[in-house]
Amino acid sequence: MPAPLISLVRWCCVVHDQSSLLYMWIVSCKLEFWGIWFVRDLRWWSSETVAVVTGGNRGIGFETVRQLADHGLTVILTSRESSTGLEAANVLKELGLSVDFHQLDVLDSLSIKKFAEWIEQTYGGIDVLVNNAGVNYNLGADNSVEHAQNVVATNYYGTKNVTQSLIPLMRPSAVGARIVNVSSRLGRLNGRRNRLEDKDLREKLANLETLSEELIDRTVSTFLQQVEEGTYTSGGWPQMFTDYSVSKLAVNAFTRLMAKMLSDRPDEGLPRRFYLRMKASFCANGMEIYMYLDCQRA
């Protein structure tokens, strides 16, 4: 039986975060709560366990909220638009689930600050953070970078800024807090058909000794600068959904970096050791969603 440290979710979707086209369903009816075969004696969560899901008003985010709440957690659904978020939360409340709502725009530093303050005042802290909010403007064989600034700002910087703001509010416990970043195989460093061509940069991003927040930021800044200059096609960037791929590459690197950084802070009530796992899922258009995660302290 897998240890209760490992967390996996199987997703099936058409296009990540396309409001008019996205639909999804769970491949397995059993969530198996992030990788454990459900055994009552191994249950580490309760109704006092507080989870936050960004972009929770639709698609993957909405189903994540529903299943976490269905397993007995208290879940805070967030969305950029208050009206759609409240509507989604009310649907789940009518099912008898413990779901709260608060507006959160991951692109707005003031919105993130207000959300963190509300969390602290209302709940005192959180136990689980699922960074789901994200965008992708390309469909099928399209590869436009018209919205590259927004894609990178939402998918990478939004994830990073929310995480860094909420880590101080993650409550220490015997089982440790959990952070899950929704990502994609398009962000893999060493994909066969869609990867960075710069071998030296790939090695630096893959090596925890050379990986840094500055390196990640510099990588996405270089990409955005080349997009602005119109030279990105010769820059060795991924060839499929280029802006989305770069943003998810940055998310994956940031996840690994944070796992390393937090594992070096055992005296602050945070997990000492993190296990990063990915699980591929079948998707109707060939895209796959991965979930990167940390696990409890060793």
C-alpha positions as CSV (number, residue, x, y, z in Angstrom):
1,M,0.0,0.0,0.0
2,P,1.4,3.4,-0.9
3,A,2.5,5.5,2.1
4,P,0.1,8.4,2.9
5,L,2.9,10.8,1.9
6,I,2.2,10.6,-1.8
7,S,-0.5,12.7,-3.5
8,L,-1.9,12.0,-6.9
9,V,-4.9,13.1,-8.7
10,R,-6.0,11.8,-12.1
11,W,-7.6,14.4,-14.4
12,C,-9.1,14.2,-17.8
13,C,-9.7,17.5,-19.6
14,V,-9.8,19.1,-23.0
15,V,-8.0,22.4,-22.6
16,H,-6.6,23.7,-19.4
17,D,-8.5,26.8,-18.2
18,Q,-10.4,27.7,-21.4
19,S,-13.7,28.9,-19.9
20,S,-15.9,28.3,-22.9
21,L,-14.4,25.0,-24.0
22,L,-13.0,23.3,-20.9
23,Y,-14.8,20.4,-19.5
24,M,-13.3,17.7,-17.4
25,W,-14.2,14.5,-15.6
26,I,-12.3,12.4,-13.2
27,V,-10.8,9.3,-14.8
28,S,-11.1,7.4,-11.5
29,C,-14.1,8.0,-9.4
30,K,-11.9,7.5,-6.4
31,L,-9.8,10.6,-5.6
32,E,-7.8,8.3,-3.2
33,F,-7.0,11.6,-1.5
34,W,-3.7,12.4,-3.2
35,G,-2.3,9.0,-3.6
36,I,-3.3,7.0,-0.5
37,W,-5.6,4.1,-0.8
38,F,-8.3,5.3,1.5
39,V,-7.9,3.6,4.9
40,R,-9.7,5.2,7.8
41,D,-6.8,4.6,10.2
42,L,-4.5,6.6,7.9
43,R,-6.8,9.6,7.6
44,W,-4.8,12.7,8.6
45,W,-7.4,15.4,7.8
46,S,-10.6,16.5,9.5
47,S,-13.2,19.2,9.2
48,E,-10.7,21.5,10.9
49,T,-8.3,21.0,8.0
50,V,-8.4,24.1,5.8
51,A,-7.6,24.0,2.1
52,V,-7.4,26.9,-0.4
53,V,-8.0,26.3,-4.1
54,T,-7.2,29.2,-6.5
55,G,-9.3,29.4,-9.7
56,G,-11.9,27.2,-8.0
57,N,-15.0,28.5,-9.8
58,R,-14.8,26.1,-12.8
59,G,-13.2,23.1,-14.4
60,I,-10.3,21.4,-12.6
61,G,-10.4,23.9,-9.7
62,F,-14.1,23.4,-9.1
63,E,-13.9,19.7,-9.0
64,T,-10.8,19.9,-6.7
65,V,-12.9,22.0,-4.3
66,R,-15.8,19.6,-4.5
67,Q,-13.8,16.4,-3.9
68,L,-11.7,17.9,-1.0
69,A,-14.9,19.1,0.7
70,D,-16.6,15.8,0.0
71,H,-13.7,14.2,1.9
72,G,-14.5,16.3,4.9
73,L,-12.1,19.3,4.6
74,T,-13.1,22.9,4.9
75,V,-12.3,24.4,1.5
76,I,-11.9,28.0,0.5
77,L,-12.9,28.5,-3.1
78,T,-11.3,31.5,-4.7
79,S,-11.8,33.2,-8.1
80,R,-11.0,36.5,-9.7
81,E,-14.6,37.4,-10.3
82,S,-16.7,37.5,-7.1
83,S,-20.0,36.7,-8.8
84,T,-18.9,33.5,-10.5
85,G,-17.0,32.4,-7.4
86,L,-20.0,32.9,-5.1
87,E,-22.2,31.1,-7.5
88,A,-19.8,28.1,-7.6
89,A,-19.5,28.1,-3.8
90,N,-23.2,28.2,-3.3
91,V,-23.7,25.2,-5.6
92,L,-21.4,23.2,-3.4
93,K,-22.9,24.5,-0.2
94,E,-26.3,23.3,-1.3
95,L,-24.8,19.8,-1.4
96,G,-24.0,20.2,2.3
97,L,-20.3,20.7,1.7
98,S,-18.1,22.9,3.9
99,V,-17.1,25.5,1.3
100,D,-16.3,29.2,1.8
101,F,-15.5,31.8,-0.8
102,H,-13.2,34.8,-1.1
103,Q,-12.2,36.9,-4.1
104,L,-8.6,36.4,-5.2
105,D,-6.9,37.8,-8.3
106,V,-3.5,36.2,-8.5
107,L,-2.3,39.0,-10.7
108,D,-3.1,41.7,-8.1
109,S,-0.6,42.0,-5.2
110,L,-3.2,43.9,-3.2
111,S,-5.8,41.2,-3.7
112,I,-3.3,38.6,-2.5
113,K,-2.5,40.7,0.5
114,K,-6.1,41.2,1.4
115,F,-6.8,37.5,1.0
116,A,-3.9,36.5,3.3
117,E,-5.1,38.9,5.9
118,W,-8.7,37.5,5.7
119,I,-7.3,33.9,6.0
120,E,-5.4,34.8,9.1
121,Q,-8.3,36.7,10.7
122,T,-11.0,34.1,9.8
123,Y,-9.2,30.8,10.0
124,G,-5.9,31.5,11.7
125,G,-4.0,29.7,8.9
126,I,-4.3,26.9,6.3
127,D,-3.2,23.3,5.9
128,V,-3.4,22.8,2.1
129,L,-2.8,25.1,-0.8
130,V,-3.8,24.1,-4.4
131,N,-2.4,26.6,-7.0
132,N,-4.8,25.9,-9.8
133,A,-5.4,29.3,-11.4
134,G,-4.0,29.5,-14.8
135,V,-4.6,30.5,-18.5
136,N,-3.8,29.2,-21.9
137,Y,-4.9,31.1,-25.0
138,N,-3.8,28.6,-27.7
139,L,-6.0,25.9,-29.2
140,G,-5.1,22.9,-31.4
141,A,-2.1,23.7,-33.6
142,D,-2.1,27.4,-32.6
143,N,1.1,28.9,-31.2
144,S,0.4,32.6,-30.7
145,V,2.4,34.5,-28.2
146,E,0.0,37.5,-28.3
147,H,-0.9,37.0,-24.7
148,A,2.5,35.8,-23.4
149,Q,2.8,38.5,-20.8
150,N,-0.5,37.5,-19.2
151,V,0.1,33.8,-19.5
152,V,3.5,34.1,-17.7
153,A,2.1,36.6,-15.1
154,T,-0.8,34.3,-14.3
155,N,0.7,30.9,-14.4
156,Y,4.1,31.5,-13.0
157,Y,4.2,34.8,-11.1
158,G,0.6,34.3,-9.8
159,T,1.5,30.9,-8.4
160,K,4.8,32.2,-6.9
161,N,3.3,35.3,-5.3
162,V,0.3,33.4,-3.8
163,T,2.6,30.7,-2.5
164,Q,5.1,33.1,-0.9
165,S,2.2,35.1,0.7
166,L,0.5,32.0,2.2
167,I,3.5,29.9,3.4
168,P,3.7,32.0,6.6
169,L,0.1,31.1,7.3
170,M,0.5,27.3,6.8
171,R,-0.1,25.7,10.1
172,P,2.5,23.4,11.6
173,S,1.3,19.9,12.5
174,A,2.5,16.4,13.0
175,V,1.6,15.6,9.4
176,G,2.8,18.8,7.9
177,A,1.2,21.2,5.4
178,R,0.8,20.5,1.7
179,I,1.2,22.7,-1.4
180,V,0.0,21.4,-4.8
181,N,0.9,23.3,-8.0
182,V,-1.2,22.3,-11.1
183,S,1.2,22.0,-14.0
184,S,1.6,20.3,-17.4
185,R,3.9,18.0,-19.3
186,L,4.6,20.9,-21.6
187,G,6.7,22.3,-18.9
188,R,9.1,19.4,-18.7
189,L,12.8,20.3,-19.1
190,N,13.7,17.3,-21.2
191,G,10.7,16.6,-23.3
192,R,11.5,14.8,-26.5
193,R,9.5,17.1,-28.8
194,N,9.0,20.2,-26.7
195,R,11.8,21.5,-24.6
196,L,14.4,24.2,-24.1
197,E,17.1,23.9,-26.8
198,D,19.7,25.5,-24.5
199,K,21.4,22.5,-22.9
200,D,23.3,24.6,-20.4
201,L,20.2,26.4,-19.2
202,R,18.3,23.1,-18.9
203,E,21.1,21.7,-16.8
204,K,21.1,24.7,-14.5
205,L,17.3,24.6,-14.1
206,A,17.5,20.8,-13.4
207,N,20.3,21.0,-10.8
208,L,19.2,22.0,-7.3
209,E,22.6,23.4,-6.7
210,T,22.3,26.0,-9.5
211,L,18.6,26.4,-9.4
212,S,17.5,29.8,-8.0
213,E,14.5,32.1,-8.1
214,E,16.7,34.6,-9.9
215,L,17.5,32.0,-12.6
216,I,13.8,31.2,-13.1
217,D,12.9,34.9,-13.2
218,R,15.7,35.7,-15.6
219,T,14.6,32.8,-17.9
220,V,11.0,34.0,-18.2
221,S,12.2,37.6,-18.5
222,T,14.5,36.7,-21.4
223,F,11.6,34.9,-23.1
224,L,9.2,37.8,-22.7
225,Q,11.9,40.3,-24.0
226,Q,12.4,38.2,-27.1
227,V,8.6,38.0,-27.6
228,E,8.5,41.8,-27.5
229,E,11.4,42.0,-29.9
230,G,10.0,39.4,-32.2
231,T,13.0,37.2,-31.9
232,Y,11.6,34.4,-29.7
233,T,11.3,31.9,-32.6
234,S,15.1,31.7,-32.8
235,G,15.6,31.6,-29.1
236,G,15.4,27.9,-28.6
237,W,12.1,27.9,-26.7
238,P,9.6,25.1,-26.7
239,Q,7.8,24.9,-30.0
240,M,4.3,23.9,-28.8
241,F,2.2,26.4,-27.0
242,T,5.4,28.3,-26.4
243,D,4.2,30.9,-23.8
244,Y,2.2,28.3,-21.9
245,S,5.1,25.8,-21.9
246,V,7.6,28.4,-20.6
247,S,5.2,29.4,-17.9
248,K,4.7,25.8,-16.7
249,L,8.4,25.2,-17.0
250,A,8.9,28.0,-14.6
251,V,6.2,26.6,-12.3
252,N,7.9,23.2,-12.2
253,A,11.3,24.7,-11.4
254,F,9.8,27.0,-8.7
255,T,8.1,24.0,-7.1
256,R,11.3,22.1,-6.9
257,L,13.1,25.1,-5.6
258,M,10.5,25.8,-2.8
259,A,10.6,22.1,-1.8
260,K,14.4,22.4,-1.3
261,M,14.2,25.8,0.5
262,L,11.5,24.7,2.9
263,S,13.2,21.4,3.6
264,D,16.1,23.4,5.0
265,R,13.8,25.1,7.6
266,P,12.9,22.3,10.0
267,D,12.6,24.6,13.0
268,E,9.8,26.7,11.6
269,G,7.1,24.1,11.8
270,L,7.2,23.5,8.0
271,P,7.8,20.1,6.4
272,R,11.4,19.0,6.5
273,R,11.3,16.8,3.4
274,F,9.3,17.1,0.2
275,Y,8.5,14.4,-2.4
276,L,7.8,15.7,-5.9
277,R,5.6,13.4,-7.9
278,M,3.8,13.7,-11.3
279,K,1.1,11.5,-12.6
280,A,0.2,11.6,-16.3
281,S,-3.4,11.6,-17.3
282,F,-5.1,11.0,-20.6
283,C,-6.7,14.0,-22.2
284,A,-9.0,14.2,-25.2
285,N,-6.7,16.5,-27.1
286,G,-3.4,14.9,-26.1
287,M,-2.6,17.4,-23.4
288,E,-1.8,16.0,-20.0
289,I,-2.2,17.7,-16.6
290,Y,0.4,16.9,-13.9
291,M,0.2,17.8,-10.2
292,Y,3.4,18.6,-8.5
293,L,3.3,18.4,-4.8
294,D,5.1,18.3,-1.5
295,C,4.3,15.9,1.2
296,Q,4.5,15.7,5.0
297,R,7.7,15.9,7.0
298,A,9.8,12.8,7.1
